[in-house]
C-alpha cells in the first residue's frame, strides 16, 4: 500500500506500514472518511510528518486527539487553521509563551512555523469524527504513534520531548532519557492550567536552553 508521507518518514516507518494492524487501520479510516465527516482533511492526516522530516526533529510536542470542530484541525497537535478562533488550550499555551519567552501574543493558531523549525507536533491519534472526541481511539493509531516516538528515541540524539498532562507523560517510558531530554508538566487545558499545573513551567525557554547547549539553533516560538 502506498502511504503519502514525507520521504524520510516513509523510509524510517516502512516496517510499520507493512504490519497487519496498520493495514487494518488504513481500511477503517478510509471507511470512516467515506461515511462520516472526519478531521483533519485526508491530505493533512500526516502533515506533522510532511512539514518536519525525520532528521530535522529537534523537539516533540505530544497531543492526544485532533480538534473535532469544523475547520479546526490541520494535522498539527494544538494547532488550528488561520482565521479559526483559538481553542482554550492554545490560548493557555500562548499565555505561557508570552510570559516565558516574551513574544507578542500570536494573532492566529497555525503552528506551522514551529513545525518548519523541527518541532514535531504529534497527536497520538491522527484522525477523529466530527463532534466526537476520542472517536478514533482504539483503531491502531496509538500503536503507530508509539512506534514513531520509539524510532525518534532510537535513531535521533538530543531531542527535547514536551509531555503535557497525564496522557502524554505515560509516553516517557518509550524514550531513552540517556540520549534525550524529557520535560513534563500539567496540560494547558483550562481545567489543569487553572489548578496551577501549567503556567510557569517555562518549557519554551528551557527547550531553547537545551538546544543551545547542544549547539543547535533554538526555536523561534513566534508563530
Buried (B, 14 or more C-beta within 10 A) or exposed (E): EEBEBBEBBBEBBEEBBEBEEBEEBBEBBEEBBEEEEBBBBEEBBBBBBBBBBBEBBBBBBBBBBBBBBEEBBBBBBBBBBEEBEBBEBBBBBBBBBBBBBEBEEBEEBBBBBBBEBBBBBBBBBBBBBBEEEEBBBEBBBBEBBBBBBBBBBEEBEBBBBBBBBEBBBEBEEBBBEEEBBBBBBBBBBEEBBEEEBBBEBBBBBBBBEBBEEEEBEBBEBEB
